[in-house]
Amino acid sequence: MLSVVVPCFNEEQVLEAFNDELHARLDELREPYEVVFVDDGSTDGTLSLLRAFAFRDPRVRYLSLSRNFGKEAGLLAGLHEAAGDHIAIMDADLQHPPALLGRMLDLRREGFDQVVARRSRDHDGPLRTLLSRGYYRFLNHWADVELVDGAGDFRLLSRRAVDALLELGERNRFSKGLFSWIGFSTVFFDYQDTPRAGGDSKWSYPKLLNYAVDGLVSFNSRPLRLAIHLGFLLSALALGYAAWTVGAVLLGGVTAPGYVTLLVAVTGFGGMQMVLLGLIGEYIGRVYHECKQRPHYLVSERPPADVTRPPALRTRSS
């Protein structure tokens, strides 16, 4: 059976069209399926639509989280709820075309545990494309896992791959890295990027920057090692400059003090120290969150299982 996990946050404008397109494509597959929507604390009419979908079709289930916990938590909630042998993950904005599910399922049957749809960047702006490609090159140089540019959450996973993901209990989750970390046999295929069917992207530049930092510090401690190396380098440069200054004084006498040079040096080193302290703080903050052991999310509403869940699913979950 195929499970389709769909995290949603304020997707009222596109959700009806997505649901119709998804079911039309899934019906073509002649494969038993379920659709698991996760409402991640939406403030528009998303939850009302999900209630209607579940009422009309017993193959549709939904979870409503108590607040907006973020896409990573919504994705994890959907994976916990999915009961299928094959689990697809996709967004509700139709940028992940449901028509590709058939091709993904065929590749999954060939034995691949992860079938990943890698999108083009035709609808991204030049600046965003440049920054994204530079980021992936930089991250793959530093991180302990390899991330593929254009490969996001749109993928089909085997049951054992999902079970492996669910065994990872860390609180600070970076799914792109986790998908790569668990390994298993993986195949990629390219597809043409499509614009959003409606609404606005939830990923502003500040959020993308925070997400980039998550990726950088989640899978390696090399930046901390870099800070040590940089400290040794700056100490050596300072000692060298001090020796040069003493030599200049001994040979040429006292010269006018370099106020501008001193000001620039103090400001530059102070800024560098703040950056390094912030980097160390990122790691300490993650340790702090891990130690608290809070749940990843809280569920405020779900439909009654005996009403919306097909008999096969009730048997599996019991």
PyMOL commands that set and color helices and strands:
alter all, ss='L'
color gray80, all
select helices_A, chain A and resi 12-28+46-56+71-81+98-109+126-142+159-167+175-182+205-218+222-252+259-292+305-308+311-317
alter helices_A, ss='H'
color red, helices_A
select strands_A, chain A and resi 2-8+33-39+60-65+86-89+114-119+151-158+186-191+299-301
alter strands_A, ss='S'
color yellow, strands_A
deselect
rebuild
show_as cartoon
